Amino acid sequence: MPATDVLPGKRLSLADVEREAATVLDPVHADFFAGAAGDESTARANLAAFERIRLRPRVLRDVSARSLATSLLGRPNSMPVLLSPTAFHRLAHPAGEPATARAAEAAGVTMVVSMAATTRLEEVAAHTTRPWLQLYLQPDQDFTRHLVRRAGRAGYGALVVTVDSPVFGRRERDHRNGFHDLPGGLRCENLVDDAGVLRDIVMDAGLTWDAVARLRETTDLPILLKGVLHPDDARLAVEHGVDGLFVSNHGGRQLDGAIATADALPGVAAVVPQGFPLIVDGGVRRGIDVVRALALGATAVGIGRPVLWGLAAAGQDGVREVLELLRTELDEAMALCGARSPGELGPDVLAPHLSAPTGGTA
């Protein structure tokens, strides 16, 4: 764990924050945060997919007055960025999830709290007014309902149900490092039941759309599904009354070889109603990536690993720095594209794909 919250030098990008985090993280924990499934090809593809997207900016549009503000599920967000759920923040820094929550609150953005947080969901909610809770629906439906009731009492604004994990993805870095349990003193606090027993997260390979219907009967909170990549699943989600989707491949940590999220986004956006909340995560590293995502049909983007890098590098201040770097880059990129607000970033700023010439040999 980091020995200090103050690091020398000036961090100009999320890549700088990543490099600094690597100097203070335990190498095993750094591998856990960075790693992905199999050959990690999907994690790399997430980055490459954003880089491939070229933009066609507009000019002479008077972008002197700009606003990044947007709304998510009817609540204001200072920019179209939120914190995707990530586990074990106290592996990155002793201040853990409460520090992340305070940074999110200061930045005016939504934090999605992981079911596998190392701090109780009630304590995290005490530090931010915009929390959502991520869930893996458990075979023990009573325990799922127990978590949902806790979230409602604690003021959570939505449930984010991860649906891309009927089984655990095979993450070879963790197997090589023998990293299977949290170090002493840390545990998944949300998994402690009323009897004080620490439960395991159980991936339920038997889940169907009926589980979404049962959850809807349990709560009035908005429900978003995380891990949707196929347009047919997006259609089914709308039919089942889901309130929003995360176009996500779990950061490449589940199915290696899955489509990159930026490549999946247009197909999903094409089949949901206009204005339907679509959040894309996986591979967002620059403000220009946010522009690209919005132009492809996203409502907002989620960031995961960069939050953990910021937390490791400088605690709460590091997470805030990550968010402010993205904010500055997004504002500049939006202006350079000729847009005054996120709502003005549509498909017209995307450069058309160049067709291969016909005839001859490649």
C-alpha positions as CSV (number, residue, x, y, z in Angstrom):
1,M,0.0,0.0,0.0
2,P,1.2,3.6,-0.6
3,A,3.3,5.1,2.0
4,T,2.4,8.7,1.2
5,D,-0.3,10.8,-0.4
6,V,2.2,13.2,-1.9
7,L,4.1,12.3,-5.0
8,P,6.6,14.5,-6.9
9,G,6.1,15.7,-10.4
10,K,3.1,16.9,-12.4
11,R,0.5,14.5,-13.7
12,L,-0.7,15.7,-17.0
13,S,-2.7,12.6,-18.1
14,L,-4.3,9.4,-16.8
15,A,-1.3,7.6,-18.2
16,D,0.9,9.7,-15.8
17,V,-1.4,8.7,-12.9
18,E,-1.1,5.0,-13.9
19,R,2.7,5.2,-13.9
20,E,2.7,6.8,-10.5
21,A,0.3,4.3,-9.0
22,A,2.6,1.5,-10.2
23,T,5.4,2.9,-8.0
24,V,3.3,2.6,-4.8
25,L,1.1,-0.4,-5.3
26,D,2.0,-3.9,-4.1
27,P,2.9,-5.6,-7.5
28,V,0.3,-8.4,-6.8
29,H,-2.4,-5.8,-6.2
30,A,-1.3,-3.8,-9.2
31,D,-1.7,-7.0,-11.3
32,F,-5.2,-7.6,-9.8
33,F,-6.3,-4.1,-10.8
34,A,-4.7,-4.1,-14.3
35,G,-5.3,-7.7,-15.2
36,A,-7.9,-9.2,-17.5
37,A,-9.0,-12.6,-18.7
38,G,-7.0,-14.9,-20.8
39,D,-4.5,-13.2,-23.1
40,E,-6.1,-9.9,-22.2
41,S,-6.9,-9.2,-25.8
42,T,-10.3,-7.6,-25.0
43,A,-8.7,-5.2,-22.5
44,R,-6.3,-4.0,-25.3
45,A,-9.1,-3.9,-27.8
46,N,-11.1,-1.5,-25.6
47,L,-8.3,1.0,-25.9
48,A,-7.6,0.4,-29.6
49,A,-11.3,0.8,-30.5
50,F,-11.5,4.3,-29.1
51,E,-8.2,5.2,-30.8
52,R,-9.5,4.1,-34.2
53,I,-12.4,6.5,-34.1
54,R,-11.6,9.7,-36.1
55,L,-13.6,12.9,-35.6
56,R,-14.7,15.5,-38.1
57,P,-14.9,18.8,-36.2
58,R,-17.2,21.7,-37.0
59,V,-15.8,25.3,-37.1
60,L,-17.0,28.9,-36.6
61,R,-19.7,27.7,-34.1
62,D,-19.2,30.2,-31.2
63,V,-18.1,27.8,-28.5
64,S,-17.1,30.6,-26.1
65,A,-19.8,29.6,-23.6
66,R,-19.8,25.8,-22.8
67,S,-21.3,23.5,-20.2
68,L,-20.5,19.9,-19.6
69,A,-23.5,19.4,-17.3
70,T,-25.8,16.5,-18.0
71,S,-28.3,14.3,-16.1
72,L,-28.4,10.7,-15.2
73,L,-31.8,9.2,-14.3
74,G,-33.1,12.7,-13.7
75,R,-30.3,13.8,-11.4
76,P,-27.7,16.4,-12.3
77,N,-24.1,15.2,-13.1
78,S,-21.5,17.8,-13.7
79,M,-20.2,16.0,-16.7
80,P,-21.1,12.8,-18.7
81,V,-18.6,10.8,-16.6
82,L,-19.3,8.4,-13.7
83,L,-17.3,6.0,-11.6
84,S,-17.9,2.4,-12.7
85,P,-18.0,-0.2,-9.9
86,T,-14.5,-1.5,-8.9
87,A,-13.8,-3.8,-6.0
88,F,-11.4,-3.6,-3.1
89,H,-10.5,0.1,-2.9
90,R,-8.6,-0.4,0.3
91,L,-6.1,-2.5,-1.6
92,A,-5.2,0.7,-3.4
93,H,-5.3,3.0,-0.4
94,P,-6.2,2.7,3.3
95,A,-8.9,5.4,2.9
96,G,-10.7,3.2,0.5
97,E,-14.2,3.7,-0.9
98,P,-15.0,6.7,1.4
99,A,-12.1,8.7,-0.1
100,T,-13.4,7.8,-3.6
101,A,-16.9,8.8,-2.7
102,R,-15.7,12.2,-1.4
103,A,-13.8,12.8,-4.6
104,A,-16.9,11.9,-6.7
105,E,-19.0,14.2,-4.6
106,A,-16.6,17.1,-4.9
107,A,-16.5,16.6,-8.7
108,G,-20.3,16.4,-8.9
109,V,-20.4,12.9,-10.5
110,T,-22.1,9.6,-9.7
111,M,-20.2,6.8,-8.0
112,V,-21.3,3.2,-8.5
113,V,-20.3,1.3,-5.4
114,S,-19.2,-2.3,-5.8
115,M,-21.0,-5.1,-4.0
116,A,-17.4,-6.2,-3.3
117,A,-16.4,-3.0,-1.6
118,T,-14.1,-3.1,1.4
119,T,-16.4,-0.5,3.1
120,R,-20.0,-1.0,4.1
121,L,-22.4,0.5,1.5
122,E,-24.0,2.7,4.3
123,E,-20.6,4.3,5.1
124,V,-19.8,5.0,1.5
125,A,-23.2,6.7,1.0
126,A,-22.5,9.0,3.9
127,H,-19.8,10.6,1.8
128,T,-21.7,11.2,-1.5
129,T,-25.2,12.2,-2.5
130,R,-25.1,10.3,-5.8
131,P,-24.4,6.6,-5.1
132,W,-25.6,3.7,-7.1
133,L,-25.1,0.1,-6.0
134,Q,-23.7,-2.7,-8.2
135,L,-25.1,-6.1,-7.6
136,Y,-24.5,-9.7,-8.6
137,L,-27.8,-11.4,-8.2
138,Q,-27.3,-14.2,-5.7
139,P,-28.8,-17.7,-5.7
140,D,-29.9,-16.9,-2.2
141,Q,-32.7,-14.4,-3.2
142,D,-33.3,-13.4,0.4
143,F,-29.7,-12.1,0.6
144,T,-30.1,-10.1,-2.6
145,R,-33.3,-8.6,-1.2
146,H,-31.4,-7.8,2.0
147,L,-28.8,-5.9,0.1
148,V,-31.5,-4.1,-2.0
149,R,-33.3,-3.0,1.2
150,R,-30.1,-1.7,2.7
151,A,-29.4,0.3,-0.4
152,G,-32.8,1.8,-0.3
153,R,-32.5,2.8,3.3
154,A,-29.0,4.3,2.7
155,G,-30.3,6.6,-0.1
156,Y,-28.9,4.8,-3.1
157,G,-30.3,6.1,-6.4
158,A,-30.2,3.0,-8.6
159,L,-29.1,-0.6,-8.8
160,V,-26.6,-1.7,-11.4
161,V,-26.9,-5.4,-12.0
162,T,-23.9,-7.1,-13.5
163,V,-25.1,-9.7,-16.0
164,D,-22.0,-10.7,-17.9
165,S,-20.7,-13.1,-15.2
166,P,-22.5,-16.5,-15.1
167,V,-19.0,-17.8,-14.1
168,F,-15.8,-16.0,-13.2
169,G,-13.5,-15.1,-16.0
170,R,-10.0,-16.8,-15.8
171,R,-7.6,-14.1,-14.8
172,E,-4.1,-15.6,-15.2
173,R,-2.2,-12.8,-13.4
174,D,-4.1,-13.6,-10.2
175,H,-3.5,-17.3,-10.6
176,R,0.2,-16.8,-11.1
177,N,0.4,-14.5,-8.1
178,G,-1.7,-16.8,-5.9
179,F,-4.0,-13.8,-5.2
180,H,-7.3,-15.4,-4.2
181,D,-8.0,-13.7,-0.8
182,L,-7.9,-10.2,0.6
183,P,-5.0,-9.6,3.0
184,G,-5.6,-9.5,6.8
185,G,-7.9,-6.9,8.0
186,L,-9.8,-6.4,4.7
187,R,-13.0,-8.1,3.7
188,C,-16.0,-7.5,1.4
189,E,-18.0,-5.7,4.0
190,N,-21.3,-5.8,2.1
191,L,-21.2,-9.6,2.2
192,V,-21.6,-9.8,6.0
193,D,-25.1,-10.9,6.7
194,D,-27.3,-10.0,9.7
195,A,-25.8,-12.9,11.7
196,G,-22.3,-11.6,11.2
197,V,-21.3,-14.3,8.7
198,L,-19.1,-13.3,5.8
199,R,-20.5,-14.7,2.6
200,D,-18.9,-15.3,-0.8
201,I,-20.1,-13.8,-4.0
202,V,-21.7,-16.6,-5.9
203,M,-21.9,-16.3,-9.7
204,D,-25.2,-17.8,-10.7
205,A,-25.1,-19.6,-14.1
206,G,-28.8,-20.2,-13.9
207,L,-30.0,-16.6,-14.1
208,T,-32.5,-15.7,-16.8
209,W,-34.6,-12.6,-17.6
210,D,-37.0,-13.8,-14.9
211,A,-34.4,-12.7,-12.3
212,V,-34.7,-9.1,-13.6
213,A,-38.5,-9.4,-13.2
214,R,-38.2,-10.6,-9.7
215,L,-35.8,-7.8,-8.8
216,R,-38.3,-5.3,-10.2
217,E,-40.9,-6.7,-7.9
218,T,-38.5,-6.2,-5.0
219,T,-37.7,-2.5,-5.4
220,D,-38.8,0.8,-6.8
221,L,-35.2,1.9,-7.5
222,P,-34.2,2.2,-11.1
223,I,-32.4,-0.9,-12.5
224,L,-29.6,-0.8,-15.0
225,L,-28.0,-3.9,-16.5
226,K,-24.2,-3.9,-16.8
227,G,-22.5,-6.1,-19.4
228,V,-24.8,-5.8,-22.4
229,L,-23.0,-6.0,-25.7
230,H,-25.6,-7.6,-28.1
231,P,-28.4,-5.6,-29.6
232,D,-30.9,-8.4,-29.0
233,D,-30.1,-8.3,-25.3
234,A,-30.6,-4.5,-25.4
235,R,-34.1,-5.0,-26.9
236,L,-35.0,-7.6,-24.3
237,A,-33.8,-5.3,-21.5
238,V,-36.1,-2.5,-22.8
239,E,-39.0,-5.0,-23.0
240,H,-38.3,-6.1,-19.4
241,G,-38.6,-2.5,-18.1
242,V,-34.9,-1.9,-17.4
243,D,-34.1,1.8,-16.8
244,G,-30.7,1.9,-18.5
245,L,-27.7,-0.1,-19.7
246,F,-24.0,-0.3,-19.3
247,V,-22.4,-1.3,-22.6
248,S,-19.5,-3.1,-20.9
249,N,-17.3,-6.1,-21.2
250,H,-16.1,-6.0,-17.6
251,G,-12.9,-4.3,-18.6
252,G,-12.0,-7.4,-20.5
253,R,-12.0,-9.4,-17.2
254,Q,-14.7,-11.9,-18.2
255,L,-14.7,-13.2,-21.8
256,D,-11.4,-12.7,-23.6
257,G,-12.1,-12.1,-27.2
258,A,-15.4,-10.2,-26.6
259,I,-16.1,-7.2,-28.7
260,A,-14.7,-3.9,-27.6
261,T,-17.2,-1.6,-26.0
262,A,-16.8,1.3,-28.4
263,D,-17.5,-1.2,-31.2
264,A,-20.6,-2.6,-29.5
265,L,-22.1,0.8,-28.6
266,P,-23.5,1.8,-32.0
267,G,-25.4,-1.5,-32.4
268,V,-26.9,-1.2,-28.9
269,A,-27.8,2.5,-29.4
270,A,-29.6,1.7,-32.6
271,V,-32.2,-0.5,-30.9
272,V,-33.1,1.4,-27.7
273,P,-35.5,4.3,-27.5
274,Q,-34.2,7.8,-27.9
275,G,-32.9,9.2,-24.6
276,F,-32.6,5.8,-23.1
277,P,-29.7,5.9,-20.6
278,L,-26.6,4.2,-22.1
279,I,-23.3,4.2,-20.3
280,V,-20.2,2.8,-21.9
281,D,-17.1,1.7,-20.0
282,G,-13.9,0.0,-20.8
283,G,-10.9,1.8,-22.3
284,V,-11.8,5.5,-21.6
285,R,-8.5,7.2,-21.0
286,R,-8.9,10.7,-22.4
287,G,-11.5,13.4,-22.7
288,I,-11.6,12.8,-26.4
289,D,-12.8,9.3,-25.7
290,V,-15.8,10.8,-23.9
291,V,-16.5,12.8,-27.1
292,R,-16.2,9.7,-29.2
293,A,-18.6,7.8,-26.9
294,L,-21.2,10.5,-26.9
295,A,-21.0,10.8,-30.7
296,L,-21.6,7.0,-30.9
297,G,-24.8,7.3,-28.8
298,A,-23.7,7.0,-25.2
299,T,-25.3,9.2,-22.5
300,A,-22.2,9.0,-20.4
301,V,-19.0,7.0,-19.9
302,G,-17.8,5.1,-16.9
303,I,-14.2,4.9,-15.7
304,G,-12.8,2.0,-13.5
305,R,-9.1,1.4,-13.4
306,P,-8.2,5.1,-13.6
307,V,-10.1,5.7,-10.4
308,L,-8.0,3.0,-8.6
309,W,-4.8,4.5,-10.1
310,G,-5.7,7.9,-8.7
311,L,-6.6,6.5,-5.3
312,A,-3.3,4.6,-5.1
313,A,-1.3,7.6,-6.2
314,A,-2.8,10.2,-3.9
315,G,-5.9,9.0,-2.1
316,Q,-9.0,11.3,-2.4
317,D,-6.9,14.0,-4.1
318,G,-5.7,11.5,-6.7
319,V,-9.3,10.4,-7.6
320,R,-10.3,14.1,-7.9
321,E,-7.3,14.7,-10.1
322,V,-8.3,11.9,-12.4
323,L,-11.8,13.4,-12.8
324,E,-10.5,17.0,-13.3
325,L,-8.0,15.8,-15.9
326,L,-10.9,14.2,-17.8
327,R,-13.1,17.3,-17.3
328,T,-10.4,19.6,-18.7
329,E,-9.7,17.4,-21.7
330,L,-13.4,16.9,-22.4
331,D,-14.0,20.6,-22.3
332,E,-11.2,21.3,-24.7
333,A,-12.1,18.5,-27.1
334,M,-15.8,19.5,-27.1
335,A,-14.8,23.1,-28.1
336,L,-12.5,21.9,-30.8
337,C,-15.3,19.8,-32.2
338,G,-17.6,22.9,-32.3
339,A,-19.9,21.8,-29.5
340,R,-21.1,23.8,-26.6
341,S,-22.7,21.0,-24.6
342,P,-22.7,17.2,-24.6
343,G,-26.0,17.2,-26.3
344,E,-24.5,18.7,-29.4
345,L,-22.1,15.8,-29.9
346,G,-23.8,13.5,-32.3
347,P,-22.9,11.2,-35.2
348,D,-22.2,14.3,-37.5
349,V,-18.8,14.7,-35.8
350,L,-17.7,11.2,-36.6
351,A,-15.6,10.8,-39.7
352,P,-17.0,8.2,-42.1
353,H,-15.1,5.0,-42.5
354,L,-12.8,4.9,-45.5
355,S,-13.6,2.2,-47.9
356,A,-10.8,0.0,-49.3
357,P,-10.1,0.8,-53.0
358,T,-11.6,-1.7,-55.4
359,G,-9.5,-3.6,-57.9
360,G,-5.8,-4.3,-57.8
361,T,-4.1,-6.1,-54.9
362,A,-3.7,-5.1,-51.3
